[in-house]
């Protein structure tokens, strides 16, 4: 079961379009890669299948 993490300062920023962009800090706190090709993924996910 996935747990819900409360957002803290530094976990995200808003893009110029108004979207929430999660930072490396948040991804590390979450503890796993969701394989959604996140901009700041610290886990090295490559959508072309190369890690």
N, C-alpha and C positions, 0 to 999 in steps of 0.2 A: 504494500500500500504506500502510495506517495504521501509525504507529509507536506503540510502547508507551512512555508517559511514566511515570517513577517519581514516586510521590506524595511531596510535600514538605509541610512545615508550612505551613498556610494555604491548601492546595488544596481542602480539604473540611472539613465539620463533620458531626456526627451529629445528625439530627433527634430530637425527643423519642420518635419511634416506632422509632428505631434505624437509620434509613436514612442512607446517605452522601449528602450534598448538596454538589455541587461549587460552588466559589466563582468569582467573576469572574476571579480570579487564575489559576485552573486553565484556564478556558475560553480566556483570552488566550494562555496558554502552549501550549495545544493548537493554536490557530491557525485554527479554522474552526467554523462553526455546524453542529450535528448535527440541527437542526430537531426536537428532542424537547421543546420548550417548557420548557427548563431555567429554574429559578427565578432564577438569576443570570446569564443570557445577556447578554453585552456586545454582541452583534451585532444586536440589535433584532428577533429572530425573532417573528413574529406568526402564530399558527396559523390565523387567519382570512384569511390571504393578504395582509395589509398589512404592508409593511416600513417 
